């Protein structure tokens, strides 16, 4: 199985995640965003499938949280 990794730049450009890098780090710490994969001393990425699942969950939850 091949896993695709997503860079910080791709989170915004491809997946449309509108958060700053600092906010993503806060969400990760709180367990509300997929954890990063450390590739090197100054490079991180995220597993694309996990990011896609996170987005799908946000879309699915909008029906539950939208005002009546």
mmCIF file of the N, C-alpha and C atoms, coordinates in Angstrom:
data_MODEL
# 
_entry.id   MODEL 
# 
loop_
_atom_site.group_PDB 
_atom_site.id 
_atom_site.type_symbol 
_atom_site.label_atom_id 
_atom_site.label_alt_id 
_atom_site.label_comp_id 
_atom_site.label_asym_id 
_atom_site.label_entity_id 
_atom_site.label_seq_id 
_atom_site.pdbx_PDB_ins_code 
_atom_site.Cartn_x 
_atom_site.Cartn_y 
_atom_site.Cartn_z 
_atom_site.occupancy 
_atom_site.B_iso_or_equiv 
_atom_site.pdbx_formal_charge 
_atom_site.auth_seq_id 
_atom_site.auth_comp_id 
_atom_site.auth_asym_id 
_atom_site.auth_atom_id 
_atom_site.pdbx_PDB_model_num 
ATOM 1   N N  . UNK A 1 1  ? 0.839   -1.182 0.000  1.00 0.00 ? 1  UNK A N  1 
ATOM 2   C CA . UNK A 1 1  ? 0.000   0.000  0.000  1.00 0.00 ? 1  UNK A CA 1 
ATOM 3   C C  . UNK A 1 1  ? 0.887   1.249  0.000  1.00 0.00 ? 1  UNK A C  1 
ATOM 4   N N  . UNK A 1 2  ? 0.614   2.156  -0.894 1.00 0.00 ? 2  UNK A N  1 
ATOM 5   C CA . UNK A 1 2  ? 1.364   3.391  -0.981 1.00 0.00 ? 2  UNK A CA 1 
ATOM 6   C C  . UNK A 1 2  ? 0.629   4.483  -0.223 1.00 0.00 ? 2  UNK A C  1 
ATOM 7   N N  . UNK A 1 3  ? 1.348   5.184  0.638  1.00 0.00 ? 3  UNK A N  1 
ATOM 8   C CA . UNK A 1 3  ? 0.760   6.297  1.377  1.00 0.00 ? 3  UNK A CA 1 
ATOM 9   C C  . UNK A 1 3  ? 1.337   7.588  0.843  1.00 0.00 ? 3  UNK A C  1 
ATOM 10  N N  . UNK A 1 4  ? 0.468   8.541  0.626  1.00 0.00 ? 4  UNK A N  1 
ATOM 11  C CA . UNK A 1 4  ? 0.909   9.851  0.165  1.00 0.00 ? 4  UNK A CA 1 
ATOM 12  C C  . UNK A 1 4  ? 1.045   10.769 1.374  1.00 0.00 ? 4  UNK A C  1 
ATOM 13  N N  . UNK A 1 5  ? 2.123   11.516 1.384  1.00 0.00 ? 5  UNK A N  1 
ATOM 14  C CA . UNK A 1 5  ? 2.324   12.494 2.438  1.00 0.00 ? 5  UNK A CA 1 
ATOM 15  C C  . UNK A 1 5  ? 2.008   13.886 1.898  1.00 0.00 ? 5  UNK A C  1 
ATOM 16  N N  . UNK A 1 6  ? 1.477   14.721 2.775  1.00 0.00 ? 6  UNK A N  1 
ATOM 17  C CA . UNK A 1 6  ? 1.045   16.056 2.412  1.00 0.00 ? 6  UNK A CA 1 
ATOM 18  C C  . UNK A 1 6  ? 1.894   17.063 3.180  1.00 0.00 ? 6  UNK A C  1 
ATOM 19  N N  . UNK A 1 7  ? 2.471   18.020 2.475  1.00 0.00 ? 7  UNK A N  1 
ATOM 20  C CA . UNK A 1 7  ? 3.266   19.058 3.125  1.00 0.00 ? 7  UNK A CA 1 
ATOM 21  C C  . UNK A 1 7  ? 2.344   20.129 3.717  1.00 0.00 ? 7  UNK A C  1 
ATOM 22  N N  . UNK A 1 8  ? 2.942   21.007 4.506  1.00 0.00 ? 8  UNK A N  1 
ATOM 23  C CA . UNK A 1 8  ? 2.194   22.120 5.095  1.00 0.00 ? 8  UNK A CA 1 
ATOM 24  C C  . UNK A 1 8  ? 1.570   22.977 3.995  1.00 0.00 ? 8  UNK A C  1 
ATOM 25  N N  . UNK A 1 9  ? 2.315   23.228 2.954  1.00 0.00 ? 9  UNK A N  1 
ATOM 26  C CA . UNK A 1 9  ? 1.821   24.033 1.838  1.00 0.00 ? 9  UNK A CA 1 
ATOM 27  C C  . UNK A 1 9  ? 0.641   23.353 1.149  1.00 0.00 ? 9  UNK A C  1 
ATOM 28  N N  . UNK A 1 10 ? 0.722   22.032 0.986  1.00 0.00 ? 10 UNK A N  1 
ATOM 29  C CA . UNK A 1 10 ? -0.351  21.282 0.331  1.00 0.00 ? 10 UNK A CA 1 
ATOM 30  C C  . UNK A 1 10 ? -1.619  21.221 1.180  1.00 0.00 ? 10 UNK A C  1 
ATOM 31  N N  . UNK A 1 11 ? -1.489  21.321 2.506  1.00 0.00 ? 11 UNK A N  1 
ATOM 32  C CA . UNK A 1 11 ? -2.686  21.356 3.352  1.00 0.00 ? 11 UNK A CA 1 
ATOM 33  C C  . UNK A 1 11 ? -3.587  22.501 2.914  1.00 0.00 ? 11 UNK A C  1 
ATOM 34  N N  . UNK A 1 12 ? -2.982  23.636 2.583  1.00 0.00 ? 12 UNK A N  1 
ATOM 35  C CA . UNK A 1 12 ? -3.759  24.798 2.152  1.00 0.00 ? 12 UNK A CA 1 
ATOM 36  C C  . UNK A 1 12 ? -4.103  24.737 0.667  1.00 0.00 ? 12 UNK A C  1 
ATOM 37  N N  . UNK A 1 13 ? -3.113  24.471 -0.179 1.00 0.00 ? 13 UNK A N  1 
ATOM 38  C CA . UNK A 1 13 ? -3.334  24.568 -1.623 1.00 0.00 ? 13 UNK A CA 1 
ATOM 39  C C  . UNK A 1 13 ? -4.184  23.435 -2.191 1.00 0.00 ? 13 UNK A C  1 
ATOM 40  N N  . UNK A 1 14 ? -4.016  22.228 -1.705 1.00 0.00 ? 14 UNK A N  1 
ATOM 41  C CA . UNK A 1 14 ? -4.750  21.085 -2.251 1.00 0.00 ? 14 UNK A CA 1 
ATOM 42  C C  . UNK A 1 14 ? -6.008  20.779 -1.445 1.00 0.00 ? 14 UNK A C  1 
ATOM 43  N N  . UNK A 1 15 ? -5.882  20.781 -0.116 1.00 0.00 ? 15 UNK A N  1 
ATOM 44  C CA . UNK A 1 15 ? -6.999  20.377 0.729  1.00 0.00 ? 15 UNK A CA 1 
ATOM 45  C C  . UNK A 1 15 ? -7.811  21.543 1.277  1.00 0.00 ? 15 UNK A C  1 
ATOM 46  N N  . UNK A 1 16 ? -7.321  22.758 1.110  1.00 0.00 ? 16 UNK A N  1 
ATOM 47  C CA . UNK A 1 16 ? -8.076  23.927 1.541  1.00 0.00 ? 16 UNK A CA 1 
ATOM 48  C C  . UNK A 1 16 ? -8.173  24.108 3.044  1.00 0.00 ? 16 UNK A C  1 
ATOM 49  N N  . UNK A 1 17 ? -7.246  23.545 3.801  1.00 0.00 ? 17 UNK A N  1 
ATOM 50  C CA . UNK A 1 17 ? -7.244  23.713 5.259  1.00 0.00 ? 17 UNK A CA 1 
ATOM 51  C C  . UNK A 1 17 ? -6.831  25.154 5.540  1.00 0.00 ? 17 UNK A C  1 
ATOM 52  N N  . UNK A 1 18 ? -7.727  25.969 6.119  1.00 0.00 ? 18 UNK A N  1 
ATOM 53  C CA . UNK A 1 18 ? -7.475  27.407 6.235  1.00 0.00 ? 18 UNK A CA 1 
ATOM 54  C C  . UNK A 1 18 ? -6.709  27.841 7.477  1.00 0.00 ? 18 UNK A C  1 
ATOM 55  N N  . UNK A 1 19 ? -6.110  26.919 8.190  1.00 0.00 ? 19 UNK A N  1 
ATOM 56  C CA . UNK A 1 19 ? -5.469  27.241 9.463  1.00 0.00 ? 19 UNK A CA 1 
ATOM 57  C C  . UNK A 1 19 ? -3.989  27.558 9.313  1.00 0.00 ? 19 UNK A C  1 
ATOM 58  N N  . UNK A 1 20 ? -3.484  28.366 10.243 1.00 0.00 ? 20 UNK A N  1 
ATOM 59  C CA . UNK A 1 20 ? -2.051  28.640 10.291 1.00 0.00 ? 20 UNK A CA 1 
ATOM 60  C C  . UNK A 1 20 ? -1.330  27.396 10.809 1.00 0.00 ? 20 UNK A C  1 
ATOM 61  N N  . UNK A 1 21 ? -0.026  27.378 10.601 1.00 0.00 ? 21 UNK A N  1 
ATOM 62  C CA . UNK A 1 21 ? 0.772   26.244 11.072 1.00 0.00 ? 21 UNK A CA 1 
ATOM 63  C C  . UNK A 1 21 ? 0.703   26.115 12.593 1.00 0.00 ? 21 UNK A C  1 
ATOM 64  N N  . UNK A 1 22 ? 0.692   27.268 13.285 1.00 0.00 ? 22 UNK A N  1 
ATOM 65  C CA . UNK A 1 22 ? 0.610   27.250 14.757 1.00 0.00 ? 22 UNK A CA 1 
ATOM 66  C C  . UNK A 1 22 ? -0.729  26.673 15.226 1.00 0.00 ? 22 UNK A C  1 
ATOM 67  N N  . UNK A 1 23 ? -1.801  27.026 14.537 1.00 0.00 ? 23 UNK A N  1 
ATOM 68  C CA . UNK A 1 23 ? -3.120  26.504 14.939 1.00 0.00 ? 23 UNK A CA 1 
ATOM 69  C C  . UNK A 1 23 ? -3.217  25.004 14.658 1.00 0.00 ? 23 UNK A C  1 
ATOM 70  N N  . UNK A 1 24 ? -2.651  24.566 13.563 1.00 0.00 ? 24 UNK A N  1 
ATOM 71  C CA . UNK A 1 24 ? -2.635  23.125 13.267 1.00 0.00 ? 24 UNK A CA 1 
ATOM 72  C C  . UNK A 1 24 ? -1.894  22.389 14.372 1.00 0.00 ? 24 UNK A C  1 
ATOM 73  N N  . UNK A 1 25 ? -0.782  22.954 14.831 1.00 0.00 ? 25 UNK A N  1 
ATOM 74  C CA . UNK A 1 25 ? -0.023  22.339 15.925 1.00 0.00 ? 25 UNK A CA 1 
ATOM 75  C C  . UNK A 1 25 ? -0.874  22.260 17.195 1.00 0.00 ? 25 UNK A C  1 
ATOM 76  N N  . UNK A 1 26 ? -1.650  23.314 17.486 1.00 0.00 ? 26 UNK A N  1 
ATOM 77  C CA . UNK A 1 26 ? -2.529  23.291 18.665 1.00 0.00 ? 26 UNK A CA 1 
ATOM 78  C C  . UNK A 1 26 ? -3.601  22.219 18.517 1.00 0.00 ? 26 UNK A C  1 
ATOM 79  N N  . UNK A 1 27 ? -4.174  22.108 17.323 1.00 0.00 ? 27 UNK A N  1 
ATOM 80  C CA . UNK A 1 27 ? -5.191  21.080 17.085 1.00 0.00 ? 27 UNK A CA 1 
ATOM 81  C C  . UNK A 1 27 ? -4.603  19.679 17.243 1.00 0.00 ? 27 UNK A C  1 
ATOM 82  N N  . UNK A 1 28 ? -3.397  19.486 16.743 1.00 0.00 ? 28 UNK A N  1 
ATOM 83  C CA . UNK A 1 28 ? -2.723  18.184 16.897 1.00 0.00 ? 28 UNK A CA 1 
ATOM 84  C C  . UNK A 1 28 ? -2.537  17.849 18.372 1.00 0.00 ? 28 UNK A C  1 
ATOM 85  N N  . UNK A 1 29 ? -2.066  18.817 19.144 1.00 0.00 ? 29 UNK A N  1 
ATOM 86  C CA . UNK A 1 29 ? -1.841  18.606 20.576 1.00 0.00 ? 29 UNK A CA 1 
ATOM 87  C C  . UNK A 1 29 ? -3.135  18.231 21.288 1.00 0.00 ? 29 UNK A C  1 
ATOM 88  N N  . UNK A 1 30 ? -4.236  18.832 20.843 1.00 0.00 ? 30 UNK A N  1 
ATOM 89  C CA . UNK A 1 30 ? -5.545  18.561 21.446 1.00 0.00 ? 30 UNK A CA 1 
ATOM 90  C C  . UNK A 1 30 ? -6.175  17.286 20.896 1.00 0.00 ? 30 UNK A C  1 
ATOM 91  N N  . UNK A 1 31 ? -5.512  16.633 19.935 1.00 0.00 ? 31 UNK A N  1 
ATOM 92  C CA . UNK A 1 31 ? -6.059  15.405 19.348 1.00 0.00 ? 31 UNK A CA 1 
ATOM 93  C C  . UNK A 1 31 ? -7.179  15.672 18.361 1.00 0.00 ? 31 UNK A C  1 
ATOM 94  N N  . UNK A 1 32 ? -7.234  16.895 17.800 1.00 0.00 ? 32 UNK A N  1 
ATOM 95  C CA . UNK A 1 32 ? -8.310  17.277 16.895 1.00 0.00 ? 32 UNK A CA 1 
ATOM 96  C C  . UNK A 1 32 ? -7.864  17.394 15.439 1.00 0.00 ? 32 UNK A C  1 
ATOM 97  N N  . UNK A 1 33 ? -6.643  17.001 15.151 1.00 0.00 ? 33 UNK A N  1 
ATOM 98  C CA . UNK A 1 33 ? -6.112  16.998 13.789 1.00 0.00 ? 33 UNK A CA 1 
ATOM 99  C C  . UNK A 1 33 ? -5.134  15.839 13.701 1.00 0.00 ? 33 UNK A C  1 
ATOM 100 N N  . UNK A 1 34 ? -5.028  15.203 12.545 1.00 0.00 ? 34 UNK A N  1 
ATOM 101 C CA . UNK A 1 34 ? -4.105  14.063 12.430 1.00 0.00 ? 34 UNK A CA 1 
ATOM 102 C C  . UNK A 1 34 ? -2.674  14.449 12.824 1.00 0.00 ? 34 UNK A C  1 
ATOM 103 N N  . UNK A 1 35 ? -1.983  13.561 13.490 1.00 0.00 ? 35 UNK A N  1 
ATOM 104 C CA . UNK A 1 35 ? -0.605  13.856 13.904 1.00 0.00 ? 35 UNK A CA 1 
ATOM 105 C C  . UNK A 1 35 ? 0.344   13.902 12.711 1.00 0.00 ? 35 UNK A C  1 
ATOM 106 N N  . UNK A 1 36 ? 1.335   14.768 12.818 1.00 0.00 ? 36 UNK A N  1 
ATOM 107 C CA . UNK A 1 36 ? 2.324   14.916 11.751 1.00 0.00 ? 36 UNK A CA 1 
ATOM 108 C C  . UNK A 1 36 ? 3.317   13.759 11.759 1.00 0.00 ? 36 UNK A C  1 
ATOM 109 N N  . UNK A 1 37 ? 3.958   13.556 10.637 1.00 0.00 ? 37 UNK A N  1 
ATOM 110 C CA . UNK A 1 37 ? 5.031   12.587 10.486 1.00 0.00 ? 37 UNK A CA 1 
ATOM 111 C C  . UNK A 1 37 ? 6.321   13.405 10.366 1.00 0.00 ? 37 UNK A C  1 
ATOM 112 N N  . UNK A 1 38 ? 7.254   13.182 11.257 1.00 0.00 ? 38 UNK A N  1 
ATOM 113 C CA . UNK A 1 38 ? 8.524   13.915 11.215 1.00 0.00 ? 38 UNK A CA 1 
ATOM 114 C C  . UNK A 1 38 ? 9.440   13.225 10.209 1.00 0.00 ? 38 UNK A C  1 
ATOM 115 N N  . UNK A 1 39 ? 9.801   13.952 9.167  1.00 0.00 ? 39 UNK A N  1 
ATOM 116 C CA . UNK A 1 39 ? 10.639  13.411 8.105  1.00 0.00 ? 39 UNK A CA 1 
ATOM 117 C C  . UNK A 1 39 ? 12.110  13.735 8.300  1.00 0.00 ? 39 UNK A C  1 
ATOM 118 N N  . UNK A 1 40 ? 12.379  14.789 9.020  1.00 0.00 ? 40 UNK A N  1 
ATOM 119 C CA . UNK A 1 40 ? 13.744  15.219 9.264  1.00 0.00 ? 40 UNK A CA 1 
ATOM 120 C C  . UNK A 1 40 ? 13.731  16.305 10.321 1.00 0.00 ? 40 UNK A C  1 
ATOM 121 N N  . UNK A 1 41 ? 14.879  16.910 10.530 1.00 0.00 ? 41 UNK A N  1 
ATOM 122 C CA . UNK A 1 41 ? 14.994  17.931 11.570 1.00 0.00 ? 41 UNK A CA 1 
ATOM 123 C C  . UNK A 1 41 ? 14.077  19.120 11.325 1.00 0.00 ? 41 UNK A C  1 
ATOM 124 N N  . UNK A 1 42 ? 13.882  19.482 10.073 1.00 0.00 ? 42 UNK A N  1 
ATOM 125 C CA . UNK A 1 42 ? 13.084  20.674 9.744  1.00 0.00 ? 42 UNK A CA 1 
ATOM 126 C C  . UNK A 1 42 ? 11.952  20.385 8.767  1.00 0.00 ? 42 UNK A C  1 
ATOM 127 N N  . UNK A 1 43 ? 11.525  19.143 8.670  1.00 0.00 ? 43 UNK A N  1 
ATOM 128 C CA . UNK A 1 43 ? 10.505  18.795 7.681  1.00 0.00 ? 43 UNK A CA 1 
ATOM 129 C C  . UNK A 1 43 ? 9.462   17.875 8.306  1.00 0.00 ? 43 UNK A C  1 
ATOM 130 N N  . UNK A 1 44 ? 8.183   18.254 8.146  1.00 0.00 ? 44 UNK A N  1 
ATOM 131 C CA . UNK A 1 44 ? 7.084   17.413 8.605  1.00 0.00 ? 44 UNK A CA 1 
ATOM 132 C C  . UNK A 1 44 ? 6.068   17.280 7.480  1.00 0.00 ? 44 UNK A C  1 
ATOM 133 N N  . UNK A 1 45 ? 5.202   16.281 7.595  1.00 0.00 ? 45 UNK A N  1 
ATOM 134 C CA . UNK A 1 45 ? 4.134   16.072 6.622  1.00 0.00 ? 45 UNK A CA 1 
ATOM 135 C C  . UNK A 1 45 ? 3.010   15.327 7.337  1.00 0.00 ? 45 UNK A C  1 
ATOM 136 N N  . UNK A 1 46 ? 1.897   15.197 6.655  1.00 0.00 ? 46 UNK A N  1 
ATOM 137 C CA . UNK A 1 46 ? 0.752   14.478 7.198  1.00 0.00 ? 46 UNK A CA 1 
ATOM 138 C C  . UNK A 1 46 ? 0.337   13.412 6.210  1.00 0.00 ? 46 UNK A C  1 
ATOM 139 N N  . UNK A 1 47 ? -0.245  12.338 6.705  1.00 0.00 ? 47 UNK A N  1 
ATOM 140 C CA . UNK A 1 47 ? -0.720  11.262 5.841  1.00 0.00 ? 47 UNK A CA 1 
ATOM 141 C C  . UNK A 1 47 ? -2.001  11.757 5.154  1.00 0.00 ? 47 UNK A C  1 
ATOM 142 N N  . UNK A 1 48 ? -1.997  11.766 3.834  1.00 0.00 ? 48 UNK A N  1 
ATOM 143 C CA . UNK A 1 48 ? -3.108  12.317 3.049  1.00 0.00 ? 48 UNK A CA 1 
ATOM 144 C C  . UNK A 1 48 ? -4.439  11.671 3.427  1.00 0.00 ? 48 UNK A C  1 
ATOM 145 N N  . UNK A 1 49 ? -4.458  10.376 3.574  1.00 0.00 ? 49 UNK A N  1 
ATOM 146 C CA . UNK A 1 49 ? -5.696  9.668  3.902  1.00 0.00 ? 49 UNK A CA 1 
ATOM 147 C C  . UNK A 1 49 ? -6.273  10.142 5.237  1.00 0.00 ? 49 UNK A C  1 
ATOM 148 N N  . UNK A 1 50 ? -5.405  10.402 6.212  1.00 0.00 ? 50 UNK A N  1 
ATOM 149 C CA . UNK A 1 50 ? -5.868  10.878 7.516  1.00 0.00 ? 50 UNK A CA 1 
ATOM 150 C C  . UNK A 1 50 ? -6.421  12.294 7.419  1.00 0.00 ? 50 UNK A C  1 
ATOM 151 N N  . UNK A 1 51 ? -5.797  13.140 6.606  1.00 0.00 ? 51 UNK A N  1 
ATOM 152 C CA . UNK A 1 51 ? -6.291  14.501 6.402  1.00 0.00 ? 51 UNK A CA 1 
ATOM 153 C C  . UNK A 1 51 ? -7.647  14.453 5.704  1.00 0.00 ? 51 UNK A C  1 
ATOM 154 N N  . UNK A 1 52 ? -7.783  13.603 4.699  1.00 0.00 ? 52 UNK A N  1 
ATOM 155 C CA . UNK A 1 52 ? -9.045  13.468 3.983  1.00 0.00 ? 52 UNK A CA 1 
ATOM 156 C C  . UNK A 1 52 ? -10.155 12.973 4.908  1.00 0.00 ? 52 UNK A C  1 
ATOM 157 N N  . UNK A 1 53 ? -9.846  12.030 5.782  1.00 0.00 ? 53 UNK A N  1 
ATOM 158 C CA . UNK A 1 53 ? -10.826 11.533 6.753  1.00 0.00 ? 53 UNK A CA 1 
ATOM 159 C C  . UNK A 1 53 ? -11.236 12.649 7.709  1.00 0.00 ? 53 UNK A C  1 
ATOM 160 N N  . UNK A 1 54 ? -10.275 13.456 8.162  1.00 0.00 ? 54 UNK A N  1 
ATOM 161 C CA . UNK A 1 54 ? -10.559 14.585 9.051  1.00 0.00 ? 54 UNK A CA 1 
ATOM 162 C C  . UNK A 1 54 ? -11.523 15.566 8.372  1.00 0.00 ? 54 UNK A C  1 
ATOM 163 N N  . UNK A 1 55 ? -11.275 15.859 7.091  1.00 0.00 ? 55 UNK A N  1 
ATOM 164 C CA . UNK A 1 55 ? -12.148 16.772 6.342  1.00 0.00 ? 55 UNK A CA 1 
ATOM 165 C C  . UNK A 1 55 ? -13.549 16.177 6.209  1.00 0.00 ? 55 UNK A C  1 
ATOM 166 N N  . UNK A 1 56 ? -13.636 14.901 5.878  1.00 0.00 ? 56 UNK A N  1 
ATOM 167 C CA . UNK A 1 56 ? -14.935 14.239 5.747  1.00 0.00 ? 56 UNK A CA 1 
ATOM 168 C C  . UNK A 1 56 ? -15.724 14.286 7.050  1.00 0.00 ? 56 UNK A C  1 
ATOM 169 N N  . UNK A 1 57 ? -15.031 14.115 8.174  1.00 0.00 ? 57 UNK A N  1 
ATOM 170 C CA . UNK A 1 57 ? -15.694 14.185 9.480  1.00 0.00 ? 57 UNK A CA 1 
ATOM 171 C C  . UNK A 1 57 ? -16.221 15.592 9.743  1.00 0.00 ? 57 UNK A C  1 
ATOM 172 N N  . UNK A 1 58 ? -15.443 16.615 9.380  1.00 0.00 ? 58 UNK A N  1 
ATOM 173 C CA . UNK A 1 58 ? -15.894 17.998 9.560  1.00 0.00 ? 58 UNK A CA 1 
ATOM 174 C C  . UNK A 1 58 ? -17.135 18.271 8.727  1.00 0.00 ? 58 UNK A C  1 
ATOM 175 N N  . UNK A 1 59 ? -17.160 17.796 7.490  1.00 0.00 ? 59 UNK A N  1 
ATOM 176 C CA . UNK A 1 59 ? -18.314 17.989 6.617  1.00 0.00 ? 59 UNK A CA 1 
ATOM 177 C C  . UNK A 1 59 ? -19.526 17.237 7.173  1.00 0.00 ? 59 UNK A C  1 
ATOM 178 N N  . UNK A 1 60 ? -19.325 16.021 7.639  1.00 0.00 ? 60 UNK A N  1 
ATOM 179 C CA . UNK A 1 60 ? -20.422 15.228 8.190  1.00 0.00 ? 60 UNK A CA 1 
ATOM 180 C C  . UNK A 1 60 ? -20.983 15.865 9.456  1.00 0.00 ? 60 UNK A C  1 
ATOM 181 N N  . UNK A 1 61 ? -20.115 16.487 10.257 1.00 0.00 ? 61 UNK A N  1 
ATOM 182 C CA . UNK A 1 61 ? -20.566 17.090 11.519 1.00 0.00 ? 61 UNK A CA 1 
ATOM 183 C C  . UNK A 1 61 ? -21.287 18.416 11.321 1.00 0.00 ? 61 UNK A C  1 
ATOM 184 N N  . UNK A 1 62 ? -21.201 19.019 10.167 1.00 0.00 ? 62 UNK A N  1 
ATOM 185 C CA . UNK A 1 62 ? -21.841 20.324 9.986  1.00 0.00 ? 62 UNK A CA 1 
ATOM 186 C C  . UNK A 1 62 ? -23.354 20.229 10.104 1.00 0.00 ? 62 UNK A C  1 
ATOM 187 N N  . UNK A 1 63 ? -23.929 19.110 9.713  1.00 0.00 ? 63 UNK A N  1 
ATOM 188 C CA . UNK A 1 63 ? -25.372 18.930 9.834  1.00 0.00 ? 63 UNK A CA 1 
ATOM 189 C C  . UNK A 1 63 ? -25.797 18.881 11.300 1.00 0.00 ? 63 UNK A C  1 
ATOM 190 N N  . UNK A 1 64 ? -24.922 18.358 12.154 1.00 0.00 ? 64 UNK A N  1 
ATOM 191 C CA . UNK A 1 64 ? -25.224 18.240 13.575 1.00 0.00 ? 64 UNK A CA 1 
ATOM 192 C C  . UNK A 1 64 ? -25.044 19.553 14.312 1.00 0.00 ? 64 UNK A C  1 
ATOM 193 N N  . UNK A 1 65 ? -24.185 20.432 13.806 1.00 0.00 ? 65 UNK A N  1 
ATOM 194 C CA . UNK A 1 65 ? -23.868 21.661 14.521 1.00 0.00 ? 65 UNK A CA 1 
ATOM 195 C C  . UNK A 1 65 ? -24.493 22.911 13.903 1.00 0.00 ? 65 UNK A C  1 
ATOM 196 N N  . UNK A 1 66 ? -25.175 22.753 12.770 1.00 0.00 ? 66 UNK A N  1 
ATOM 197 C CA . UNK A 1 66 ? -25.768 23.941 12.144 1.00 0.00 ? 66 UNK A CA 1 
ATOM 198 C C  . UNK A 1 66 ? -27.010 24.377 12.908 1.00 0.00 ? 66 UNK A C  1 
ATOM 199 N N  . UNK A 1 67 ? -27.252 25.693 12.963 1.00 0.00 ? 67 UNK A N  1 
ATOM 200 C CA . UNK A 1 67 ? -28.403 26.200 13.706 1.00 0.00 ? 67 UNK A CA 1 
ATOM 201 C C  . UNK A 1 67 ? -29.725 25.785 13.079 1.00 0.00 ? 67 UNK A C  1 
ATOM 202 N N  . UNK A 1 68 ? -30.712 25.583 13.892 1.00 0.00 ? 68 UNK A N  1 
ATOM 203 C CA . UNK A 1 68 ? -32.034 25.151 13.404 1.00 0.00 ? 68 UNK A CA 1 
ATOM 204 C C  . UNK A 1 68 ? -32.881 26.310 12.967 1.00 0.00 ? 68 UNK A C  1 
# 
